Amino acid sequence: MRALDVILAVAFAGALAGLAFLSVYFVRLRGLLHKYGTFQCALRRKGGRWIPGIIALQADAIEWYPRRSLVLNSKWSFPRELLEIRGHRQGILPGTTVVEFLGDGVEYEAALRTAQFAGLVSWIDSAPPAEEPADF
């Protein structure tokens, strides 16, 4: 084989691998975003670096998936009973809210749209009671 043939074969294989990578990435992203109760949200540990991702509101926990990943499992999971909202403020961009919360004893901040913040608060408030009422 000539050198040009080798270069073309390597370039074709690289392009094919890149196309496969992008296909898997976008199928994962579409699958996550089309679940009921999911929305985009940037998350960080208090004072850390913002990481774009997707929050999925489950029955008993919040699952957070990093957007720039091929992994199907969530990176962080916050059980509803251990989740405590500490406060919120308006974000830098119009229509965004930064929520400060405590999850598993660690302080986090989440940047999301104001309407999504209302949905998050509603999800937390809709939790079933922790204890059954006492009989009278």
PyMOL commands that set and color helices and strands:
alter all, ss='L'
color gray80, all
select helices_A, chain A and resi 3-33+80-82+114-125
alter helices_A, ss='H'
color red, helices_A
select strands_A, chain A and resi 38-45+51-57+61-66+76-79+83-90+96-103+106-113
alter strands_A, ss='S'
color yellow, strands_A
deselect
rebuild
show_as cartoon
